[in-house]
Amino acid sequence: MGRIHKLSIRTKMILVFIITTLILLLINLFMYVNVNHMMNRLDEVYVSNISLNELADTLTKVQMSMTDYLNTRTSDAMEDYYRNEQDYAGLVASLNDRTYGNDLKLMEKNIRSMSAEYLELTGQTISAKRGGNVEKVKAHYERATEMYGYISTYIYSLNNEQFRVNSDSYQALSVSIHYLEWINVAALILVGLCNLVLILLLTGTMISPLQRLAGTADQVARGNLEVELLPVISQDEVGVVSMAFNSMVVSIREYIDRLRKSMETENAMKEKELMMESHLKDARIKYLQAQINPHFLFNTLNAGAQLAMMEGAERTYRYVQNVADFFRYNVKKNNDTVTLAEEITLVDTYIYILNVRFSGDIHFRKEVDESLLNVQVPSMILQPIVENSVNYGIRGIEWQGEIVLSVYRIGGTLCVSVRDNGTGITQEKIDKIMSGRLRTADLSVDSNGIGLDNVISRLRLYLDEEDVISIFSAGENKGTEVLIYIPLREGEYRDV
């Protein structure tokens, strides 16, 4: 025993390692070959049943998410459908697609074929719902539901047949594993006794410093880096480890301090970057809003001066008051979001001014869902569109022109329509407006066509998406309609 105390810890550990390793090597060599083989076979027994259960569950999720979208028509329901549809398609792709003499493989091929048809039907159902085609939705949904029933039945039958085959294999493997369990228990008992003897031999010289090291290491592992450093009494291996541990704790403290300072610097840079992006976006919005055509200002002021000379003060006062309200709105709301009601009031003021200028020739009508008047929208988005309808649509036509402003809701989307019965617009010019390629040469002197491009750009910035506006015209002398789409947020409207 005395000679053991004289050995270095390294020598003691080598002896323990060699003896324990020899014992474990012999046992593990036997156990590894046999147990690993058995476990691999066990793992493979019910893999096919698990895959079929997952396939059935995913199929049900596809059907439920499709039905949920048809009932709610929300973006979340659509995302659920496409996610489940992709998962199911991936699982189906792993099924057999060849013809074998094996009945189980043949059933897999049938499930794969029917699944391809089912996914096509569900996709058609979703597309029909998005297009608002009720008849196609009903037809495709009923056919998809029917296919869902067939596929579920096939998967259930295949799962049962596969389970029967797998159960027979499982029984045979269970007997073999039970036999190996007894061998494993005996081997563990033997290894435990050997290790116990070796541990008792080493306790006297190693346990105390190692316990202190283990306790301190546990506190560090729990996040307490303010522990007292270990006292280093000897220069043996435990002493070397203790010194290394102390150095590690000090290094971790220094590293965390550097990391904290680095994160603070990085966060400050990110905040600065976000602020710069916000300022850039505001600058872009202000730039776009600064493009409103000044010709309208000059024309309306001239009309006000002429009216003041031609008639009494009351009408002149009303006219000038409306002009003042109009430009006050432009200045006050230059970079604000406003309610839809305020935008419509501005259009009413604008139409009044035009009718003074053109002796009441502008016929204007509104069809407004009043439950939507509190919806927040960017300022100055309706008046430029109405102005375009006047300048390009109904001015100079031989029949009575009319402009209709409609506000309504489709699902979770606010729709604002401005349509006229004027000269219409070519598809080429529509494409130029939508792509921002409309040149000044394409516009008349009194035009606010750049204002329409301004509206489109600001809506895209405000909503952070491209599909915010549509322009329709059936052809020459068949009028034009401009449609704005704005997603609704909870609390912006009231149900009527």
C-alpha positions as CSV (number, residue, x, y, z in Angstrom):
1,M,0.0,0.0,0.0
2,G,2.9,2.3,0.8
3,R,4.4,1.8,-2.7
4,I,1.0,2.9,-4.2
5,H,1.2,6.2,-2.3
6,K,4.6,6.8,-3.7
7,L,3.4,6.5,-7.3
8,S,2.4,9.6,-9.1
9,I,-1.2,10.2,-9.8
10,R,-0.5,9.7,-13.5
11,T,0.9,6.2,-12.9
12,K,-2.1,5.3,-10.7
13,M,-4.5,6.5,-13.3
14,I,-2.7,4.6,-16.0
15,L,-2.9,1.4,-13.9
16,V,-6.6,1.9,-13.3
17,F,-7.2,2.7,-16.9
18,I,-5.3,-0.4,-18.1
19,I,-7.1,-2.8,-15.8
20,T,-10.5,-1.4,-16.3
21,T,-10.0,-1.1,-20.0
22,L,-9.0,-4.8,-20.3
23,I,-12.1,-5.8,-18.5
24,L,-14.4,-3.5,-20.4
25,L,-12.8,-4.4,-23.7
26,L,-13.6,-8.1,-23.4
27,I,-17.1,-7.4,-22.2
28,N,-17.9,-4.6,-24.6
29,L,-16.5,-6.5,-27.5
30,F,-19.0,-9.3,-27.0
31,M,-21.9,-7.0,-26.0
32,Y,-21.3,-4.5,-28.8
33,V,-21.4,-7.1,-31.6
34,N,-24.6,-8.7,-30.3
35,V,-26.5,-5.9,-28.7
36,N,-25.8,-3.5,-31.5
37,H,-27.0,-6.0,-34.0
38,M,-30.2,-6.7,-32.1
39,M,-30.9,-3.0,-31.4
40,N,-30.5,-2.1,-35.0
41,R,-32.9,-4.8,-36.0
42,L,-35.4,-3.7,-33.3
43,D,-35.1,-0.1,-34.5
44,E,-36.0,-1.1,-38.0
45,V,-39.0,-3.3,-37.0
46,Y,-41.6,-0.6,-36.7
47,V,-40.0,2.2,-38.8
48,S,-42.4,1.5,-41.6
49,N,-45.4,1.8,-39.2
50,I,-44.0,5.1,-37.8
51,S,-43.6,6.4,-41.3
52,L,-47.1,5.4,-42.2
53,N,-48.5,7.0,-39.0
54,E,-46.6,10.2,-39.9
55,L,-48.0,10.0,-43.4
56,A,-51.6,9.7,-42.2
57,D,-51.2,12.5,-39.7
58,T,-49.7,14.9,-42.3
59,L,-52.5,13.9,-44.7
60,T,-55.0,14.9,-42.1
61,K,-53.2,18.2,-41.4
62,V,-53.3,19.0,-45.2
63,Q,-57.1,18.3,-45.2
64,M,-57.8,20.3,-42.0
65,S,-55.6,23.3,-43.1
66,M,-57.3,23.4,-46.5
67,T,-60.7,23.4,-44.8
68,D,-59.6,26.0,-42.3
69,Y,-58.5,28.3,-45.1
70,L,-61.8,27.8,-46.9
71,N,-63.7,28.8,-43.7
72,T,-61.5,31.7,-42.6
73,R,-59.4,32.7,-45.7
74,T,-56.6,34.1,-43.5
75,S,-52.9,34.3,-44.4
76,D,-52.1,32.1,-41.4
77,A,-54.4,29.3,-42.7
78,M,-52.9,29.6,-46.1
79,E,-49.4,29.3,-44.7
80,D,-50.4,26.2,-42.7
81,Y,-51.8,24.6,-45.8
82,Y,-48.7,25.2,-47.9
83,R,-46.4,24.0,-45.1
84,N,-48.4,20.8,-44.6
85,E,-48.8,20.3,-48.3
86,Q,-44.9,20.4,-48.7
87,D,-44.4,18.1,-45.7
88,Y,-46.9,15.6,-47.2
89,A,-45.4,15.8,-50.6
90,G,-42.0,15.0,-49.1
91,L,-43.3,12.0,-47.3
92,V,-45.1,10.7,-50.4
93,A,-41.9,11.0,-52.4
94,S,-40.3,8.4,-50.2
95,L,-43.0,5.8,-51.0
96,N,-42.4,3.1,-53.6
97,D,-43.2,4.1,-57.2
98,R,-42.4,0.8,-59.0
99,T,-44.4,-2.3,-59.6
100,Y,-43.3,-5.3,-57.5
101,G,-44.8,-8.7,-56.8
102,N,-45.0,-7.7,-53.1
103,D,-48.5,-6.6,-52.2
104,L,-47.3,-4.1,-49.6
105,K,-45.1,-2.3,-52.2
106,L,-48.0,-2.2,-54.6
107,M,-50.2,-0.6,-52.0
108,E,-47.5,2.1,-51.5
109,K,-47.5,2.8,-55.2
110,N,-51.3,3.2,-55.2
111,I,-51.0,5.6,-52.2
112,R,-48.4,7.6,-54.0
113,S,-50.5,7.9,-57.2
114,M,-53.6,8.9,-55.3
115,S,-51.7,11.4,-53.2
116,A,-50.4,13.2,-56.3
117,E,-54.0,13.6,-57.6
118,Y,-55.2,14.7,-54.1
119,L,-52.5,17.4,-53.8
120,E,-53.5,18.7,-57.2
121,L,-57.1,18.9,-56.2
122,T,-56.3,20.7,-52.9
123,G,-54.2,23.2,-54.8
124,Q,-57.0,23.8,-57.3
125,T,-59.4,24.3,-54.3
126,I,-57.2,26.9,-52.7
127,S,-56.7,28.7,-56.1
128,A,-60.4,28.7,-56.7
129,K,-61.1,30.1,-53.2
130,R,-58.6,32.9,-53.8
131,G,-60.2,33.6,-57.1
132,G,-63.7,33.7,-55.5
133,N,-65.0,30.9,-57.8
134,V,-67.6,29.3,-55.4
135,E,-68.7,26.6,-57.8
136,K,-65.1,25.4,-58.5
137,V,-64.3,25.6,-54.8
138,K,-67.2,23.3,-54.0
139,A,-66.4,20.8,-56.8
140,H,-62.7,20.6,-56.1
141,Y,-63.2,20.4,-52.3
142,E,-65.7,17.5,-52.6
143,R,-63.4,15.6,-54.9
144,A,-60.4,16.3,-52.6
145,T,-62.4,15.1,-49.6
146,E,-63.3,11.9,-51.4
147,M,-59.7,11.3,-52.4
148,Y,-58.7,12.0,-48.7
149,G,-61.0,9.2,-47.6
150,Y,-59.6,6.7,-50.1
151,I,-56.0,7.5,-49.2
152,S,-56.7,7.3,-45.5
153,T,-58.3,3.9,-46.0
154,Y,-55.3,2.7,-48.0
155,I,-52.8,4.0,-45.5
156,Y,-54.8,2.3,-42.6
157,S,-54.9,-1.0,-44.5
158,L,-51.2,-0.9,-45.3
159,N,-50.3,0.1,-41.8
160,N,-52.3,-2.9,-40.3
161,E,-50.7,-5.4,-42.8
162,Q,-47.2,-3.9,-42.1
163,F,-47.8,-4.1,-38.3
164,R,-48.7,-7.8,-38.5
165,V,-45.5,-8.6,-40.4
166,N,-43.4,-6.4,-38.1
167,S,-44.9,-8.0,-34.9
168,D,-43.7,-11.4,-35.9
169,S,-40.2,-10.1,-36.3
170,Y,-40.4,-8.2,-33.0
171,Q,-41.3,-11.4,-31.1
172,A,-38.2,-13.2,-32.4
173,L,-35.9,-10.3,-31.5
174,S,-37.4,-9.9,-28.0
175,V,-36.4,-13.4,-27.1
176,S,-32.8,-12.8,-28.2
177,I,-32.6,-9.5,-26.3
178,H,-33.9,-11.0,-23.1
179,Y,-31.1,-13.5,-23.2
180,L,-28.5,-10.7,-23.7
181,E,-30.0,-8.8,-20.7
182,W,-28.8,-11.5,-18.3
183,I,-25.4,-11.5,-19.8
184,N,-25.3,-7.7,-19.5
185,V,-26.3,-7.7,-15.8
186,A,-23.6,-10.2,-15.0
187,A,-21.0,-8.2,-16.8
188,L,-22.0,-5.0,-15.1
189,I,-21.8,-6.6,-11.7
190,L,-18.3,-7.8,-12.4
191,V,-17.1,-4.5,-13.8
192,G,-18.6,-2.7,-10.8
193,L,-16.8,-4.9,-8.3
194,C,-13.5,-4.4,-10.0
195,N,-13.9,-0.6,-10.1
196,L,-14.9,-0.6,-6.5
197,V,-11.6,-2.2,-5.5
198,L,-9.6,0.1,-7.6
199,I,-11.4,3.2,-6.2
200,L,-10.7,2.1,-2.6
201,L,-7.0,1.9,-3.4
202,L,-6.8,5.4,-4.8
203,T,-9.1,7.2,-2.3
204,G,-6.4,8.0,0.2
205,T,-4.1,9.9,-2.1
206,M,-6.6,11.5,-4.5
207,I,-10.0,12.1,-3.1
208,S,-9.5,15.3,-1.0
209,P,-7.9,17.6,-3.6
210,L,-10.1,16.2,-6.3
211,Q,-13.3,16.8,-4.2
212,R,-12.3,20.4,-3.8
213,L,-11.7,20.7,-7.5
214,A,-15.0,19.0,-8.4
215,G,-17.0,21.2,-6.0
216,T,-15.5,24.4,-7.4
217,A,-15.9,23.2,-10.9
218,D,-19.6,22.5,-10.2
219,Q,-20.1,26.0,-9.0
220,V,-18.5,27.4,-12.2
221,A,-20.7,25.1,-14.3
222,R,-23.8,26.6,-12.6
223,G,-22.7,30.1,-13.6
224,N,-20.9,31.3,-10.5
225,L,-17.7,32.7,-11.8
226,E,-17.0,34.6,-8.5
227,V,-15.8,31.5,-6.7
228,E,-12.6,31.5,-4.6
229,L,-9.7,30.2,-6.5
230,L,-8.3,26.8,-5.5
231,P,-5.4,26.6,-3.1
232,V,-2.4,24.9,-4.8
233,I,-0.6,22.8,-2.2
234,S,1.5,20.4,-4.2
235,Q,3.1,20.3,-7.7
236,D,1.8,16.9,-8.7
237,E,-0.8,16.3,-11.4
238,V,-3.7,17.5,-9.1
239,G,-1.7,20.7,-8.4
240,V,-1.1,21.2,-12.1
241,V,-4.8,20.7,-12.8
242,S,-5.8,23.1,-10.0
243,M,-3.5,25.8,-11.4
244,A,-4.9,25.3,-14.9
245,F,-8.5,25.4,-13.5
246,N,-7.7,28.7,-11.7
247,S,-6.3,30.1,-14.9
248,M,-9.4,29.0,-16.8
249,V,-11.7,30.8,-14.4
250,V,-9.7,34.0,-14.7
251,S,-9.7,33.7,-18.5
252,I,-13.5,33.1,-18.6
253,R,-14.1,36.2,-16.4
254,E,-11.9,38.3,-18.8
255,Y,-13.6,36.8,-21.9
256,I,-17.1,37.5,-20.6
257,D,-16.1,41.1,-19.8
258,R,-14.7,41.5,-23.3
259,L,-17.8,39.8,-24.8
260,R,-20.2,42.1,-22.9
261,K,-18.3,45.2,-24.1
262,S,-18.3,43.8,-27.7
263,M,-22.1,43.2,-27.5
264,E,-22.7,46.7,-26.2
265,T,-20.8,48.1,-29.1
266,E,-22.6,45.9,-31.6
267,N,-26.0,46.8,-30.2
268,A,-25.1,50.5,-30.4
269,M,-24.1,50.0,-34.0
270,K,-27.3,48.2,-34.8
271,E,-29.4,50.9,-33.2
272,K,-27.5,53.5,-35.3
273,E,-28.1,51.4,-38.4
274,L,-31.8,51.1,-37.8
275,M,-32.1,54.8,-37.1
276,M,-30.3,55.5,-40.4
277,E,-32.7,53.2,-42.2
278,S,-35.7,54.9,-40.6
279,H,-34.4,58.3,-41.6
280,L,-33.8,57.1,-45.2
281,K,-37.3,55.8,-45.4
282,D,-38.7,59.1,-44.1
283,A,-36.6,61.0,-46.6
284,R,-37.9,58.8,-49.5
285,I,-41.5,59.4,-48.4
286,K,-40.9,63.2,-48.1
287,Y,-39.3,63.2,-51.5
288,L,-42.2,61.4,-53.1
289,Q,-44.8,63.6,-51.4
290,A,-42.9,66.7,-52.7
291,Q,-43.8,65.9,-56.3
292,I,-47.4,67.2,-56.3
293,N,-48.0,69.3,-59.5
294,P,-48.1,73.1,-58.8
295,H,-50.4,73.8,-61.8
296,F,-53.5,72.9,-59.8
297,L,-52.6,75.6,-57.2
298,F,-52.3,78.3,-59.9
299,N,-55.5,77.3,-61.6
300,T,-57.6,77.2,-58.4
301,L,-56.3,80.6,-57.2
302,N,-57.1,82.2,-60.6
303,A,-60.6,80.8,-60.4
304,G,-61.0,82.2,-57.0
305,A,-59.9,85.6,-58.2
306,Q,-62.3,85.5,-61.1
307,L,-65.2,84.4,-58.8
308,A,-64.5,87.3,-56.5
309,M,-64.9,89.8,-59.3
310,M,-68.1,88.1,-60.7
311,E,-70.3,87.6,-57.7
312,G,-71.0,88.4,-54.1
313,A,-68.8,87.8,-51.1
314,E,-70.7,84.7,-49.6
315,R,-69.9,82.4,-52.4
316,T,-66.5,83.8,-52.7
317,Y,-65.9,83.2,-49.0
318,R,-67.1,79.6,-49.3
319,Y,-64.9,79.0,-52.3
320,V,-61.8,80.6,-50.7
321,Q,-62.5,78.7,-47.5
322,N,-62.5,75.4,-49.3
323,V,-59.3,76.2,-51.1
324,A,-57.7,77.2,-47.8
325,D,-58.9,73.9,-46.3
326,F,-57.5,72.0,-49.2
327,F,-54.0,73.4,-49.0
328,R,-54.0,73.4,-45.2
329,Y,-54.6,69.7,-45.4
330,N,-51.7,69.3,-47.8
331,V,-49.3,71.2,-45.4
332,K,-50.6,69.7,-42.2
333,K,-50.8,66.1,-43.4
334,N,-47.6,66.1,-45.5
335,N,-46.0,63.1,-43.7
336,D,-48.8,61.7,-41.5
337,T,-51.2,58.8,-41.7
338,V,-54.8,59.9,-41.6
339,T,-58.2,58.3,-41.4
340,L,-60.0,57.3,-44.5
341,A,-62.8,59.8,-43.5
342,E,-60.3,62.7,-43.7
343,E,-59.1,61.6,-47.2
344,I,-62.7,61.5,-48.4
345,T,-63.4,64.9,-47.0
346,L,-60.4,66.2,-48.9
347,V,-61.9,64.7,-52.1
348,D,-65.2,66.4,-51.4
349,T,-63.4,69.8,-51.0
350,Y,-61.5,69.2,-54.2
351,I,-64.7,68.4,-56.2
352,Y,-66.3,71.5,-54.8
353,I,-63.4,73.6,-56.1
354,L,-63.5,72.0,-59.5
355,N,-67.2,72.6,-59.8
356,V,-66.7,76.3,-59.1
357,R,-64.0,76.3,-61.8
358,F,-66.0,74.4,-64.4
359,S,-69.6,75.6,-63.5
360,G,-70.7,72.4,-61.9
361,D,-69.7,70.1,-64.8
362,I,-68.0,67.5,-62.5
363,H,-70.6,64.8,-61.5
364,F,-69.3,63.0,-58.4
365,R,-70.9,60.2,-56.5
366,K,-69.8,58.2,-53.3
367,E,-70.6,54.6,-52.2
368,V,-68.9,54.3,-48.8
369,D,-69.1,51.6,-46.1
370,E,-69.1,53.9,-43.1
371,S,-67.7,51.1,-40.8
372,L,-64.3,51.6,-42.6
373,L,-64.0,55.4,-42.1
374,N,-61.6,55.1,-39.2
375,V,-59.0,53.0,-41.1
376,Q,-55.6,54.6,-41.1
377,V,-54.1,55.3,-44.6
378,P,-51.2,57.5,-45.9
379,S,-52.3,61.1,-46.6
380,M,-53.0,62.4,-50.1
381,I,-53.7,59.0,-51.8
382,L,-57.3,59.6,-53.1
383,Q,-57.2,63.2,-54.4
384,P,-54.4,62.6,-57.0
385,I,-56.4,59.6,-58.3
386,V,-59.6,61.7,-58.6
387,E,-57.6,64.5,-60.2
388,N,-56.4,62.0,-62.9
389,S,-60.0,60.9,-63.5
390,V,-60.9,64.6,-64.2
391,N,-57.9,65.4,-66.3
392,Y,-57.6,62.2,-68.3
393,G,-61.1,60.7,-68.0
394,I,-64.0,63.1,-68.2
395,R,-62.6,66.4,-69.3
396,G,-63.5,67.3,-72.9
397,I,-65.8,64.3,-73.5
398,E,-69.0,64.8,-75.4
399,W,-71.2,62.9,-72.9
400,Q,-72.0,63.6,-69.3
401,G,-69.0,62.5,-67.3
402,E,-69.2,60.9,-63.8
403,I,-66.7,59.9,-61.1
404,V,-67.7,57.3,-58.5
405,L,-65.8,56.7,-55.3
406,S,-66.5,53.3,-53.7
407,V,-65.2,52.1,-50.3
408,Y,-65.8,48.5,-49.3
409,R,-64.3,45.5,-47.6
410,I,-63.4,42.0,-49.0
411,G,-62.3,39.7,-46.2
412,G,-59.5,41.4,-44.3
413,T,-58.7,43.9,-47.1
414,L,-60.0,47.5,-47.5
415,C,-60.8,48.2,-51.2
416,V,-61.0,51.8,-52.4
417,S,-62.3,52.3,-56.0
418,V,-62.2,55.4,-58.1
419,R,-63.9,54.9,-61.5
420,D,-65.0,57.2,-64.3
421,N,-66.9,56.8,-67.6
422,G,-64.4,58.8,-69.6
423,T,-62.0,58.2,-72.4
424,G,-60.3,55.2,-70.8
425,I,-56.5,54.4,-70.9
426,T,-54.3,52.1,-72.9
427,Q,-52.7,49.0,-71.4
428,E,-49.3,50.4,-72.4
429,K,-49.8,53.5,-70.3
430,I,-51.1,51.4,-67.4
431,D,-47.9,49.3,-67.5
432,K,-45.8,52.5,-67.5
433,I,-47.6,53.9,-64.5
434,M,-47.4,50.7,-62.5
435,S,-43.7,50.3,-63.3
436,G,-42.9,54.0,-62.6
437,R,-41.7,54.5,-66.3
438,L,-44.3,57.3,-67.1
439,R,-42.3,60.2,-68.5
440,T,-43.2,63.9,-68.2
441,A,-43.7,64.0,-72.0
442,D,-46.5,61.5,-71.6
443,L,-48.5,64.0,-69.4
444,S,-50.4,67.1,-70.2
445,V,-49.3,70.5,-68.8
446,D,-52.2,70.5,-66.2
447,S,-51.6,66.8,-65.3
448,N,-51.1,65.3,-61.9
449,G,-50.0,62.0,-63.4
450,I,-46.8,62.1,-61.4
451,G,-49.1,62.3,-58.4
452,L,-50.5,58.9,-59.2
453,D,-46.9,57.5,-59.4
454,N,-46.4,59.2,-56.0
455,V,-49.4,57.5,-54.6
456,I,-48.2,54.1,-55.8
457,S,-44.7,54.6,-54.4
458,R,-45.9,55.8,-51.0
459,L,-48.4,53.0,-50.6
460,R,-45.7,50.4,-51.4
461,L,-43.4,52.0,-48.8
462,Y,-46.2,52.3,-46.2
463,L,-47.5,48.7,-46.6
464,D,-44.1,47.2,-47.5
465,E,-45.5,45.2,-50.4
466,E,-45.9,45.5,-54.2
467,D,-49.5,44.6,-54.9
468,V,-51.2,47.7,-53.5
469,I,-53.0,49.1,-56.5
470,S,-54.6,48.0,-59.8
471,I,-55.7,50.0,-62.8
472,F,-58.4,48.7,-65.2
473,S,-59.8,50.0,-68.5
474,A,-62.1,48.1,-70.9
475,G,-60.9,50.2,-73.8
476,E,-61.3,53.5,-75.6
477,N,-64.3,55.6,-74.2
478,K,-65.1,52.9,-71.7
479,G,-63.8,54.6,-68.6
480,T,-61.1,53.7,-66.1
481,E,-61.0,52.2,-62.6
482,V,-58.2,52.5,-60.0
483,L,-58.4,50.1,-57.1
484,I,-56.4,50.4,-53.9
485,Y,-55.9,47.4,-51.5
486,I,-55.0,48.0,-47.9
487,P,-54.8,45.1,-45.3
488,L,-57.1,45.8,-42.3
489,R,-55.8,45.6,-38.7
490,E,-57.9,44.6,-35.7
491,G,-59.8,47.5,-34.3
492,E,-59.6,49.7,-37.3
493,Y,-63.2,49.0,-38.4
494,R,-66.4,48.0,-36.8
495,D,-68.7,45.2,-37.9
496,V,-72.1,46.4,-39.1
